[in-house]
Amino acid sequence: MANFAVAKTNDVKPGQMKSFAVNGKRVLIANWEGTFFATQDLCTHDNGTLADGELVDGEIECPRHGGRFDLKTGAVTALPPMFPIKTFPVKTEGDHIVVALE
């Protein structure tokens, strides 16, 4: 795994999600109640971007069909998706959000 400084902490406000290009992948950074999470930015149901969705009770809601995924584990919490999304280790270093990717 390699660590990548993806964004600055003030780039993703509490309650927001943003997609970033990192090492040839789209990574979604979410700020839920001041804690940062990193996941893939593609819904496993139809490969649509999750960045245009919403954060609801610690879950990502896909904007296309309303499927939901747990921010911490990537597990499906509401259908229609059948498969979880990938999650990545994330930490802050100073004012940078750092994500570990394979």
C-alpha positions as CSV (number, residue, x, y, z in Angstrom):
1,M,0.0,0.0,0.0
2,A,1.1,3.5,-0.7
3,N,-0.1,6.7,1.0
4,F,-1.4,9.6,-1.0
5,A,-2.2,13.1,0.2
6,V,-5.6,13.5,-1.5
7,A,-7.0,16.8,-0.2
8,K,-6.8,19.3,2.5
9,T,-9.0,19.0,5.5
10,N,-10.9,22.2,4.7
11,D,-11.7,20.8,1.2
12,V,-14.4,18.5,2.5
13,K,-16.7,20.2,5.1
14,P,-18.7,18.1,7.7
15,G,-21.6,16.5,6.0
16,Q,-20.0,16.7,2.5
17,M,-18.4,14.2,0.1
18,K,-16.1,14.9,-2.8
19,S,-14.4,12.8,-5.4
20,F,-10.7,13.0,-6.2
21,A,-8.5,11.3,-8.8
22,V,-5.8,9.4,-7.0
23,N,-3.2,7.2,-8.7
24,G,-5.7,6.5,-11.6
25,K,-8.7,5.8,-9.3
26,R,-11.7,7.8,-8.2
27,V,-11.7,8.1,-4.5
28,L,-14.6,9.5,-2.5
29,I,-13.7,11.4,0.7
30,A,-16.6,11.9,3.1
31,N,-16.6,14.0,6.2
32,W,-19.1,12.6,8.7
33,E,-19.3,14.6,11.9
34,G,-15.7,15.6,11.6
35,T,-14.3,12.2,10.8
36,F,-12.9,11.5,7.3
37,F,-13.7,8.3,5.4
38,A,-12.4,7.1,2.0
39,T,-14.3,4.8,-0.4
40,Q,-14.4,4.0,-4.0
41,D,-16.5,6.5,-5.9
42,L,-18.5,4.0,-8.0
43,C,-21.8,2.4,-6.9
44,T,-21.6,-1.4,-7.3
45,H,-25.1,-1.5,-8.7
46,D,-24.6,0.6,-11.9
47,N,-21.1,2.1,-11.7
48,G,-22.5,5.6,-11.2
49,T,-20.6,8.2,-9.1
50,L,-21.5,8.3,-5.4
51,A,-20.1,11.8,-5.0
52,D,-23.4,13.4,-6.1
53,G,-25.3,11.4,-3.4
54,E,-25.9,12.3,0.2
55,L,-24.5,11.4,3.6
56,V,-27.4,10.0,5.7
57,D,-26.8,8.7,9.3
58,G,-23.2,7.6,8.5
59,E,-24.1,6.1,5.1
60,I,-23.6,7.1,1.5
61,E,-26.8,7.2,-0.4
62,C,-26.4,6.7,-4.2
63,P,-28.1,9.5,-6.2
64,R,-29.3,7.2,-8.9
65,H,-31.3,4.4,-7.3
66,G,-31.1,5.2,-3.5
67,G,-28.9,2.3,-2.6
68,R,-26.9,2.9,0.6
69,F,-23.4,1.9,1.8
70,D,-21.9,2.0,5.3
71,L,-19.1,4.6,5.4
72,K,-16.9,2.6,7.7
73,T,-17.2,-0.9,6.2
74,G,-18.6,-0.3,2.7
75,A,-21.4,-2.8,3.4
76,V,-24.7,-2.5,1.6
77,T,-27.3,-1.1,4.0
78,A,-30.1,-0.5,1.4
79,L,-30.8,-2.2,-1.9
80,P,-30.6,-2.3,-4.9
81,P,-26.8,-2.8,-4.7
82,M,-25.8,-6.4,-3.9
83,F,-22.1,-5.9,-3.4
84,P,-20.2,-3.6,-0.9
85,I,-17.9,-0.8,-2.0
86,K,-14.2,-0.7,-1.2
87,T,-13.1,1.3,1.7
88,F,-9.5,2.6,2.2
89,P,-7.6,3.5,5.3
90,V,-7.6,7.3,5.8
91,K,-5.9,9.6,8.3
92,T,-5.0,13.3,8.6
93,E,-1.5,14.6,8.7
94,G,-1.5,18.2,9.6
95,D,-4.1,19.7,7.2
96,H,-3.9,16.9,4.7
97,I,-6.2,14.0,4.2
98,V,-4.0,10.9,3.5
99,V,-5.4,7.7,1.9
100,A,-3.7,4.3,1.7
101,L,-4.2,2.7,-1.7
102,E,-3.0,-0.6,-3.2
